[in-house]
Amino acid sequence: MRNTPLFRGLLAASVALAIAGCTDRGANSPQAETAAASSVEASAAQEPPKLERVVMLMRHGVRPPTKPKVAPDGVADQPWPAWPVGYGELTGHGFDAVERLGAWDIAQWRQRGLLAASGCPAPGDVEVAASSKSRTQDTARALVAGMWPGCAVDIAFPASPGADVEFHPLDAGVMPIDPDEAFRAMQAMAPPGGMEAELRARAPLFALLNQALGCQAGQACDISRMTPGIVRNADDRPDVGDPFGLASTISQTFLLEYLEGKPMEEVAWGRLTPEQIGQLLEFHSLKFRYEGRTPYVAARAASPLATRMLAAMEDGPRLTVLVGHDTNIADLGGFLDLHWTVPGYPRDDPPPGGALGFEVLSDAKGQQFVRAFYRSQTMPQVRELQTLDASNPAALEYLPIPGCAEPCSLDRFGQMVRAKLVAPLPAAAAATTH
């Protein structure tokens, strides 16, 4: 746990009060009584904040590509490796990795008094929900299996993609979005020189990608020859366009091959080291910088989940886990301007199984505060199905919350979030309430 200003402030107060209590004034004097009272206050000040609630948004675990073709014919000089499950489904290896993560999570929360030290969760203590995609539902089951083996824990999810108004609000058509305004807003995120400048700046990464694909620069297989540009989409967010979108998909596929534990000769056909795979993931984080961190887009894409998470922080169960997609995490990160770095990954990249979350804490006076965090396994921990324990912990980073001075009060955080929210379309408002 980091030595944050909240804890430093509590410690400073306790030291100052203890010094005052040590002044030799006589055992029964008014000064002594004051010192005794100060000593009591100092003891209270030394009490660590109490963890009252945790609310987190998690990405699903390891899966194969979501479509039959990772890239157009001719881009790679070798066939893509086979997978043991259908397109986009959680693999057995992915399930096992998330199960280990669940065991780690509950051990931390039990140690901090959030959940009961043993047994199944008490009624009303836990809420788990997933998107309409089966990979997120299976990920939620894996997490619960790691937390409470043998316990029956309900997992809620929409009945259909059309009803998925929180995890896929733009696809479900429940949020207002002007495609032209979204397009202009995303274009404004580009550097001077536009997407062509982005392309030139990443020439070394495209060279590395070509190395993995078995492609010579300048040939037809070289996707960096594509003309870059933001793509306007009607009734949806724009996308970053090719070659960046394609490079993101390819690099993410290499990552998933590695995390699945495939032999290294099958991971990018044996042409990349794990470190080089991490370098290529810059394409993935770049895609989300545009598509998830453009403020106009993020406000519309993240508002339904942000609304639900804030309600859970203010008056929800002890633990709320929402299992969705990397897109959801990127949107929420853009909505609140939160930034993280998981070891081995580029900045703001959301790894499989990683979670962006919030702790609600209270001090000795009952004042409530919020801390944002990012929790994830590292690449080797997933690939090797490593047990997570004190000697091999999951990666955990506490994040500054822009606009909310630390310690960030829950009231101030709520005001800040509500000021950013975009209301759903009138016909969809009832569907987004809980």
N, C-alpha and C positions, 0 to 999 in steps of 0.2 A: 504494500500500500504506500502510495507516495506521500511525502511530507508536504501536503498542500497548505495554502494560507489558512484554511479553516483550522487545521490541526496546529499549525504554528501559532495562530492567534490564541487557541485554547491553552497551549503550552506556555506562551508568554504571560497570559493572565495568571496561570497557576503559580509561576515563578515569582511574579510581582507580589501576589497575595501571600505566598509563603515567606518572602523576605519581610513583609510587614508584620507577619505573625511571630517572627523571631525576635522582635525588639523587646528588651528586658525592661518591663514597666511595673512588675509586681503581679502576683498571681491573681489578686482579687480586685485590681483597679479597673476602671472603665476602659482604659487602654487595653488591658489584658482581655476583657470581654470582647472588645472589638477585634483583637487579634484572633481570638478563638473563632469568632464568626467568620473572619476572613479565611481561617484555615479550613472551615467547612466549605466555604465557597470555592476554595482552591481545589479541594478534593472533588467537588462536583465538576469543576472546570476540566479536571484531568480525565474524566470519564470519556471514552471514545464515543464518537457519534454512533447512534443506533441505526442499523440498516433496517428500514421498514418495508421497502418494496424494490423490486427489480422488474424493469420492463425492457425487453430487447427484441430486436428485429434481426432474424438470422437468415442467411442464405442456405439453400439446400446443399446436400453433400455431393460427392463425386458422381458424375453421370457421363454417358457417351455424348457425342454430338446430337443435336436435336433434329437434324435432317440427314437424309442419305448422303448428300454431297457437302463435304466441308468446304470445298473450293471448286470452281469450274474445271472441267477437263483440261489437262495440259499444264496446269499450274504446278502440280507435283509430279515428279518423275517416277514415283512408286505408289502402289495401292495403299490406301489408308488401312490401319490395323482394324481387326474385327473386335467386337465388344460382346460380353456375355448377356447383355439385356437389350431391350428395344431402345430406339432413339429417345434420348431425353429422360430415361428412367434412372432412378437411383440404383447404383450397383450394390452387390453384396459387400464389396470392399468399402464402398461409401457408407453403407449402413453401419458396418463395424467401426469405422473411424468416428462417426457421429456418436455412436453408443459410448465410446471411450470419452468423448468430449462431455457427454451428459454426466458420466460418473465423476469427471473432474469438476464440473459446474456445481453439482449438488454438494460435493465435499466442501467447497469454498463457502457456499451459502449456509450450510449447516454449522460450519465453524464460526460464522459470523452471526448466528442466531436468527437467520431469516426463516429457515424451515426446521421442522422437527428433526431431532438427531437420528431418528430411525423410523421405520415403518412407512406405510403409504401416506400420501398427502391428505391432510384433513379437508373435508368438504369446504369449498370456497377459498382455499388457500392458493390454488393454481388455476390458471387459464392458459390453454394451448390452442392455437389456431394456425391453419395453413391456407395456402392459396388453392385454386381449383386444379393445379397441376399435381399429378400423382407423385412426382419426385419430392415435392415439398411435404406432402402428407406422410410419405414413407420416412422422410428425414425427421419429422416431428415424432413419429413412432420410435425411431432409433434413439432420439434424444431422451424420450420418456423411458425407454427400456434401460438406458444407462443410468438414469436418475432413480427410478423406482422399479427394479426388476420384479416381475410378477404382479405388479399393481395395475389395476384398471384405471386409466386416466383418459378422460374424454378429450378427443381432438376434433375441433370444429373446422369445417371448410365449406366453401360454397358448393351448391349442387351442380353448377355448370359455369363455364367461362363467362357467359353473359351475366351471371349473378355475382361475379367476382369484382365487386365495386370498390374494394379497398386495395387489393394487390395489383389489379389491372384496371384502374379507373378510366384511363383513356380508351383502352380497348372496349370497355363496357359502355362507353359513351355517357358517363355520369358527370364528367367535369367539363366546364366550358373551356375551350381553347380556340384561339384565332390562329389558323395555320400561317397566315402572313405575318402576324406579329411575332409568333414563335420563330418563324424563319429569320426575321430581321434580328431578333434577340440572339439567336444562335450565331448568326453571321458576325455580330458584334463581339463575340468571344474570340474570334480569330485574331492572330497577330497582324501587324502591318504586312501587307503582301498576301493576306488571306490564306486559304488552305494550301496554295502553292508554296508559301513560306513554311508551313508546317511540314510539307513533303520534303523540302530541301533540308530542313533541320534534322530530319530523321533518316537521312540517307544511310548512315551506318547501320541503323536497325533494319532497313530494307535489305541491305547487303547481307546481314546475318540471317534474315528470313530466307533470302534466296539460297544461301548455303544449306539451310535445312531442307528446302524444297528440291534441291538438286538442280537449280536454275542458274543460268549465266545471266549476268546483268545485261539489260538491253534486249534480250530475247523476248519472244511472245509470252513466255511464262512469267516474266518479271512484272509483277502487279504494280510496281512503282511507276510504270509507264502510263498508268491510267490517269485521266484528268481528274484532279480532286475537286470537291465542291460539296457544300451542304445541300441536302436533298429536302425539298419541301414536300410534306405529306398532308393531304386533305384530312381534316378532323383528327389529327394525331400530331405528336411531336415530330419535328424534322429529324433526320438522321445524319450522321457524320459523312456518309457516302463512302464509296471506294476511292482509293485503295485502303483507306483506314479501317472501314468496317470489315472488309475481308481479312486484313492483317490481324485485326482483333480476334475474329473467329478462329483463324489458323493458330495464333499463339495460345489462345485459350484451349484449343484441342490438344496442343503439345503438353500444356500443363496438366490437363485431365488424364492424358496417357501416363504421365509421370506419377501423379497422385494415385492412380489406380494400381500402381505397382507392376506395370508391364515391364518386361525385360528391356534394358536400356537400348538394345538394338531395334526395338519396336517404338521407342519414344523418339519422335522426329527422325525415325529411321537411323538412330544411332549417331546423328550428326550434331547434337547439341549437348552441352553439359547442363546440369540443373541451374547453374548460375546464368547461363545464356538464356534458358527458358524464362527465368525471372526478368532478364533484360527485355525480352520480346513482349512481356506483359505490359510494357509501357504503352503498346497499342490499345490494350484493353482499358487502361486507366484514361488514356486520351479520349477514347470513344465516350466514356462516361463524363469526362470533363465537359464535353459539349452537350451531350444528350441528357445528362442528369444534373449538371451544375449550372446550367443557364437559369438565372433566377425566375424568369417568366415561366419556363417549363417546369422547374422543380416545384414551384408553388402549387401548380395544378396537379402534377403527378403524385406529390407526396401528401397533400392535404388530408385525404381520407385516413391514411395510416397514422399521420401525425395527430389527427383528432382522436383516434382510438387510443393511441399511446399516451397522450396527455390525460385523457379520462382515467386510464389505468393508473397513472402516476398519482393522480389527485385522490382517487377514491376506488381503487381496484384491489384485486387480491394481492397476496404477498409476492407472487411471481406471475408475470405475463410473458409468454413466449409466442411470437408471431413468426412463422417460417415462410419465407417468400424467396425472392430472387436477388441476384446482384443488382438488377435494375432498381429494385425497391430501396436497397441500401444506398446506392448512388443518388437516388432522388432525395432521400431523407438527409443524406450528407450535404447535398446541395441546398436543400431547404433551410438547414440550420448553419450552413457554412462550417461543418465539422470536418476535420482532417485527421488521418491516421496513417501509420505505416507498420505493416506486419513484416517481421524479418524475412528477407528473401523476396519480397514483393515490392512493386513500385508504390509510391505514395497514393493513397486513396483507392487502391485496388481492393475489391472485396473478395477474398478467397472463399472457396467452397467450405461451408460449415462456419464461416466467420459471422460475427454478430455485432451490430451497433446497438448499444443499449444505454440505459439510464438507471442509476441508483437514486433512491429517495432516502435521505438520512435525516435524523433529528438529533439535536443537541440536548444538553441537560435541561434547557429551558423549554423544550418542546418545539423550537423553531425547526422548520423543515428546509432542507437544501437538496440540490440536484447535482449529480456528477455524471457526465457522459463518459462512456468507455467503449473500447473496441476489443473484442476477445476472439482469438482464432488459434487454430493449430498452425504450426509451421509446415512447410512442404515435407521434410523428412518424417515428421510425426504422423502425417496422413499416409504417406507412401509405405512406411514400415509398420503401421498400426502400433505405434509406440504407446505404452501405458503412460498416462499423465499423472505425475505426482510432484511432491515438493522438490525433488531433484531434477525433474523434467516437466516443468509447468507449461501450460498453454501460454501463448503470448497475450498479455493484457496491458493495455495502454489507456490511461485516463486523458481525456481530451478537453482543452479549453472550449468554453461555449461563448462565441463572440456575441457581444451585446449584453452579457450577464456577468457582472463582476464576481470573482470568486471570493468567498463562497456564494454560489448562485442560489438564491432563495427560490423555493418552489413557486411562490406567488409571482415573483419577477419572471421566472421561466414561463409560467403559464401566460402571463401578459404578452411576452415576446412571441410565443408560438401563435396565440390567437390573432395577433396583429398581422401575421404572415399568411394565415389560412385563407384559402379561396373556397367559397361556398359551392356545393354541387349544384347542378342544374335543378330547377324546382321539381321536376318529375322524378328525379332520382334522390331527393333529399331524404325521403322516408327510408329508402333502402340503405343509406349510409349511417343510420343511427343505430345505437345498440342500447 
